Amino acid sequence: MQTQVEAHHSRTPAVVRKAAAGLVLVIAAVLAIKLVIGFVTWLFGTIVLIAVVAAVLWAIKTLVW
């Protein structure tokens, strides 16, 4: 038969494990969001760079020919 102290002590690690799991989940979600934002930023920057190169080439072509 467990006493109240033993019953309370056996539940504490479960609460701590759940809190740690929640913390890990929050950290993983933040990292995933940062990764997605970084990828979208990189993609947008690449598209802008391609557009700038195309505009410069068009302008040079228009001025020279």
N, C-alpha and C positions, 0 to 999 in steps of 0.2 A: 504494500500500500504506500503510495506517495504522500508525503506531507505537502502542505501548501508551498513551502519554500522550495522543495524539489520540483513541484509542478511549475512554479514560476521560473525557476532556473532553467528548466528544460525548454521553455517557450522562448526565452530571451535569445538564444542563438538563431532561432527561426526568424525572429523580428530583425535581428542584425543582418542575417543573410538576405532577407527581403529588401532591407534598406540598401545594402551593398549592391544587390542586383538592380534596384531602381537607379542608383547612382551610375552604375556601369551603362545602363540603358540610356540615361540622359547624356552621358559623355559620348556614347556611340552616335546618338542622334545629332549632337552638335558637330561632331567630326564629319558625319555624312553630309550635313547641310553645308559645312565649309567646303567640302570636296565638290559638291554640286555647284555651289556659287563660284568656286575657282574654275571649274570646267566651263561654265557658261561665260565667265569673264574671258577666259582664254579663247573660247570660240568666237565671241564677239570681237575681241582684239584682232584675231586672225582675219575675220571677214572685213573689218575696217582696213587692215593693212592691204589686203588684196584689192579692195576698192580704191585705195589711195594709189597703189601701183598702176592699176588700170587707168585711173584718171590722169596720172602723169604721162603714161605712155600715149594716151589719146591726145593730150595737149601737145606733146612733142611731135606726134604725127601730124596734127593739124597745123602747127607752126612751120614745120619743115617742108611738108609736101604741098 
